[in-house]
């Protein structure tokens, strides 16, 4: 699975906004410059983020964007969902629940479907505040330590 720029840039921009909006609204031009993201692309993403009520906009001089709620109340999965970023890594398309011809599932479908669920749960457990405070590294360590060496228990 490769995360598209849509989800990656939305999370980057929201993290930038969370850091900077304490001092007031932040312009998309400033975010675009700091994060090396196209301004027109950010405008498209922020239209979706505003529709999802994750950001508020202020018009006029001194205007820009601010978070619609505290960073500790915005989960990364909320941001990804707002910009229509999928974390589904199966080959199934649309509403189909089958990967191959005639709607049948491939032999590894359950593996990829479960991994998608883990990714969703992980991104749902990380808040924007966690990202800007640097509390993401090691967040999956507990699960990894339990499953990394199946022979260690013997």
Secondary structure as GFF3:
##gff-version 3
##sequence-region A 1 154
A	DSSP	alpha_helix	5	20	.	.	.	ID=ss1
A	DSSP	three_ten_helix	21	23	.	.	.	ID=ss2
A	DSSP	alpha_helix	28	35	.	.	.	ID=ss3
A	DSSP	alpha_helix	39	51	.	.	.	ID=ss4
A	DSSP	beta_strand	55	58	.	.	.	ID=ss5
A	DSSP	beta_strand	64	67	.	.	.	ID=ss6
A	DSSP	three_ten_helix	71	73	.	.	.	ID=ss7
A	DSSP	alpha_helix	76	82	.	.	.	ID=ss8
A	DSSP	three_ten_helix	101	103	.	.	.	ID=ss9
A	DSSP	alpha_helix	109	125	.	.	.	ID=ss10
A	DSSP	alpha_helix	128	132	.	.	.	ID=ss11
A	DSSP	alpha_helix	141	147	.	.	.	ID=ss12
A	DSSP	three_ten_helix	150	153	.	.	.	ID=ss13
###
